[in-house]
Amino acid sequence: MPNDPNPEIQSRAAVLREALNHHNHRYHVLDDPEISDAEYDRLLQELVSLETRWPQLVTTDSPTQRVGAPPLEKFESVAHSLPMQSLDNAFSEEDVRGFEKRIRRQLALEEPLDFTLEPKMDGVAVELVYRDGLLALASTRGDGIRGEVITANVRTIPAVPLRLSPVGNQVPALLEVRAEVFIHRDAFEQLNRERIACDLPAFANARNAAAGSLRQLDSKVTAQRPLALFCYGIGHLEGTMPATQGEILDRLRSAGLPVNPLVRTRQSIEAALAFYRELEVRRPELPYDIDGMVIKVDRVDYQERLGATTRSPRWAIAFKFKAVQATTRLDGIEVQVGRTGTLTPVAHLAPVEVGGVVVSRATLHNQDEIDRKDIRVGDTVLVQRAGDVIPEVVKVVAAKRSGAETRFKMPDGCPDCRSAVVQLKGEIALRCVNADCPAQIKERIRHFASKKAFDIDGLGRKIVAQLVDKGLVKSFPDLFGLEVETLAGLERLAEKSARNLVDAINASRKIDLDRFIFALGIRHVGEHAARLMAREFGTWEKLADARLEDLEAIDGIGPIVGQSLVSFCSQETNRRMMQSLLARGLELVAPAESNTSTDGLAGKTFVITGTLAGMTRRQAKEAVEAAGGKVTGSVSRKTNFLVAGEAPGSKYAKAESLGVVILNESEFRRLLETPVEAGPS
C-alpha cells in the first residue's frame, strides 16, 4: 500500500518503543533515570507523531498506549485461575512465634525455617496476566474468586511493563502476577491539593484514592492519577516455578516488574521480629503507607505442602501494626460552608485518642458518603486517622445501636445565611450560591491571610469571625483600612495585639504576584497554576486582560482553570474589588527573570530538613522554585540535594546512604547564587 511506512520508519518506531520502555523502567521501577524528562518527552512525541501518521505502527506494548482507552459502559468480570486469598493476621510477637511453631509441627521439621519478609502495602490487590510476554489482562482481587477486568486502567500505570523483559532469553507463555497498587504519600498530597484547588472533594486516604482510580470507567481519568505498584507473587506460571519466595521476587525483578526494595529473604523468625520493629520505627519516613509486615515461608515446596484454608494460605501471615483506630460516639453533625460555598458535613465526636492524638471532629465528606456508610447521630463509630493524619469515620458499629439514633440529611438552605443551596451538574457536593454569605466571606478572608498567600500573622479564625460579624470586613480591601483603635475593641484583642496585627497587615502589602493570585481564592486556581500565570504574564493587569486561548497556551494550564480565571476577571464586582485593593498601596512583585546563574537548577530536586537559621522552609522552597528546581518531602535516588539545617533527622542518614549531596545552609545559599551540577539527573 502506498500509505504504508517504509522499512526505515518501521525500524525507527521500533527503536523508539524499545528506548522509551527502557527509560520508563529506569525511571518508574529502578528509580534511576538515565535521561532528562525533556529528552524522554521528545522521544515520546516523535513516536506519537509516527503512530499518528501511520496507525498500523501502533503495538500493544507501545508507550503511547498508556494514555487511556475509550470509556467503558461497565466492568466485565473474570475468574482467577488460582484464588487471590487474604492473609491471617498476627497482632503480637507471641502470635508470630505460634505461627512458626505451627508450621514446623505441620511439616514435622526440627530445624529452623527460612522466611521472606515484605512490608505490607496499604494498597489495592490486583492480578496481571502476561501471555507471551505481553500484558493481556489485569483484574481486581474482587471476592478472591472473580475480579473486575481493569486492563485499560492498569496499562496507564507507568511502573507496569506492557512487555516483559526476557529471563534467560525467554519469556513464559503465561505468567500471572500478584501485585499491590498504591499511591506515594507526596503524590497523594499533591493530588489532593489539585482537587481542592479545583473545588473537588479531597480523597480520605491514599488507599481510597488508588481504589477509586482503578475503578474508573474512563481510563483517561486513571492515567491522570499517580498510581504505583509493587509485585509480590506469582499465581500461575507456564514453566518451572522458582524454588523459593526470594527467587520468585528475583524472577519478577528480572522480568522488569517492580518489587519492594525493602524485602528481605532467608530470614529466621527472630530476624522477622527484629525487622518488624525496624519497620515500625521507619514507617513515618517511608514514602508510602504500610500497615504491617507479611511473613512467608521461603521454600515453595513447603508452601505447597502446607496448602491453604478456604480463605487464607497456611504458609503466610500478616503481622499488623498497632491500630490507629478507635471507637467513640458520634454526638452530632455540623455543616460547614467553605470559601466557594461548598457545604461539608463534619462529625462531632466524644473525644477519643487515636494513634496518640485526641480526636473530637472528623470529616464525613458529603451526603452520599453518609448514606453509603449509614451514619446516624448517636451512633457508635469506628474512627481512624487516615494516613495517620486526617480523622475520618470508617464505619458504624451497628451492633451497639439502641434505636434512638437519628438519620441526617443535608439542609435545603445554607446553615449560615439561609440562602438556597444547589447541586451543580456533575458534582456531588451542595453549594451556597450567595456570594455575600458570611461563612464564605470568613473562609475567603482566612485564605487570603494564610501563610501561602498574604501570610498575615495574628489574623486567625476567631479574629476573622469577629471582623466579619461586626461588619468591619466585607471584602479583601477592608483589611488594609483597619486601625488599631478599631481592633483594640474586639474581644481578647488588647491594644498591643491590635498594633501588632496592623503592623502585620501593613508588612504584607508587598507580595509576590503568584501568591497574590493564589490569595484571591479563584476557583480551580491553586498555587501551581498561580505560579505559572505569574511567570507568563508578569503583572496583574496583563493577566486580567488575558484571553482564554492565551491561558490555555501555557503548559500546565487547562481549559477549566483558564475559564475560571477569565470568568473571575470579567465580573464587574471583582474588577472594582481589584481596583480598590491596588489603591490601598499593594506592591505586586513580578517573578524574577531566569538568568544564567539560576538555569543550572532546572530539573534539580531538593529536600529540605531540619531548622534553617536565616530563612524559613517556605522561603527556601520558594528560592529553589524561583531558580527552576523543585522541592519534595522525601529523599530518594531522584534527589539531587538535601539541605540540612539543625536537627535534620532520619532524612540525613537516608541521603548519606543514597549518596545524595548534602548542603548546610551556607552551601545552599552559595548554590543559589552559582548552581553546580550534582546528584542524579
C-alpha positions, 0 to 999 in steps of 0.5 A: 500500500502506498500509505504504508511506512517504509522499512526505515520508519518501521525500524525507527518506531521500533527503536523508539518503543524499545528506548522509551520502555527502557527509560520508563523502567529506569525511571518508574521501577529502578528509580534511576533515570538515565535521561532528562524528562525533556529528552524522554518527552521528545522521544515520546512525541516523535513516536506519537507523531509516527503512530499518528501518521501511520496507525498500523505502527501502533503495538500493544506494548507501545508507550503511547498506549498508556494514555487511556482507552475509550470509556467503558459502559461497565466492568466485565468480570473474570475468574482467577485461575488460582484464588487471590486469598487474604492473609491471617493476621498476627497482632503480637510477637507471641502470635508470630512465634505460634505461627512458626511453631505451627508450621514446623509441627505441620511439616514435622521439621526440627530445624529452623525455617527460612522466611521472606519478609515484605512490608505490607502495602496499604494498597489495592490487590490486583492480578496481571496476566502476561501471555507471551510476554505481553500484558493481556489482562489485569483484574481486581482481587474482587471476592478472591474468586472473580475480579473486575477486568481493569486492563485499560486502567492498569496499562496507564500505570507507568511502573507496569511493563506492557512487555516483559523483559526476557529471563534467560532469553525467554519469556513464559507463555503465561505468567500471572502476577500478584501485585499491590497498587498504591499511591506515594504519600507526596503524590497523594498530597499533591493530588489532593491539593489539585482537587481542592484547588479545583473545588473537588472533594479531597480523597480520605486516604491514599488507599481510597484514592488508588481504589477509586482510580482503578475503578474508573470507567474512563481510563483517561481519568486513571492515567491522570492519577499517580498510581504505583505498584509493587509485585509480590507473587506469582499465581500461575506460571507456564514453566518451572516455578522458582524454588523459593519466595526470594527467587520468585521476587528475583524472577519478577525483578528480572522480568522488569516488574517492580518489587519492594526494595525493602524485602528481605529473604532467608530470614529466621523468625527472630530476624522477622521480629527484629525487622518488624520493629525496624519497620515500625520505627521507619514507617513515618519516613517511608514514602508510602503507607504500610500497615504491617509486615507479611511473613512467608515461608521461603521454600515453595515446596513447603508452601505447597505442602502446607496448602491453604484454608478456604480463605487464607494460605497456611504458609503466610501471615500478616503481622499488623501494626498497632491500630490507629483506630478507635471507637467513640460516639458520634454526638452530632453533625455540623455543616460547614460552608467553605470559601466557594460555598461548598457545604461539608458535613463534619462529625462531632465526636466524644473525644477519643485518642487515636494513634496518640492524638485526641480526636473530637471532629472528623470529616464525613465528606458529603451526603452520599458518603453518609448514606453509603456508610449509614451514619446516624447521630448517636451512633457508635463509630469506628474512627481512624486517622487516615494516613495517620493524619486526617480523622475520618469515620470508617464505619458504624458499629451497628451492633451497639445501636439502641434505636434512638439514633437519628438519620441526617440529611443535608439542609435545603438552605445554607446553615449560615445565611439561609440562602438556597443551596444547589447541586451543580451538574456533575458534582456531588457536593451542595453549594451556597450560591450567595456570594455575600454569605458570611461563612464564605466571606470568613473562609475567603478572608482566612485564605487570603491571610494564610501563610501561602498567600498574604501570610498575615500573622495574628489574623486567625479564625476567631479574629476573622469571625469577629471582623466579619460579624461586626461588619468591619470586613466585607471584602479583601480591601477592608483589611488594609483600612483597619486601625488599631483603635478599631481592633483594640475593641474586639474581644481578647484583642488588647491594644498591643495585639491590635498594633501588632496585627496592623503592623502585620497587615501593613508588612504584607502589602508587598507580595509576590504576584503568584501568591497574590493570585493564589490569595484571591481564592479563584476557583480551580486556581491553586498555587501551581497554576498561580505560579505559572500565570505569574511567570507568563504574564508578569503583572496583574493587569496583563493577566486580567486582560488575558484571553482564554486561548492565551491561558490555555497556551501555557503548559500546565494550564487547562481549559477549566482553570483558564475559564475560571480565571477569565470568568473571575476577571470579567465580573464587574464586582471583582474588577472594582474589588481589584481596583480598590485593593491596588489603591490601598498601596499593594506592591505586586512583585513580578517573578524574577527573570531566569538568568544564567546563574539560576538555569543550572537548577532546572530539573534539580530536586531538593529536600529540605530538613531540619531548622534553617537559621536565616530563612524559613522552609517556605522561603527556601522552597520558594528560592529553589522554585524561583531558580527552576528546581523543585522541592519534595518531602522525601529523599530518594535516588531522584534527589539531587540535594538535601539541605540540612539545617539543625536537627535534620533527622532520619532524612540525613542518614537516608541521603548519606546512604543514597549518596545524595549531596548534602548542603548546610545552609551556607552551601545552599545559599552559595548554590543559589547564587552559582548552581553546580551540577550534582546528584542524579539527573 
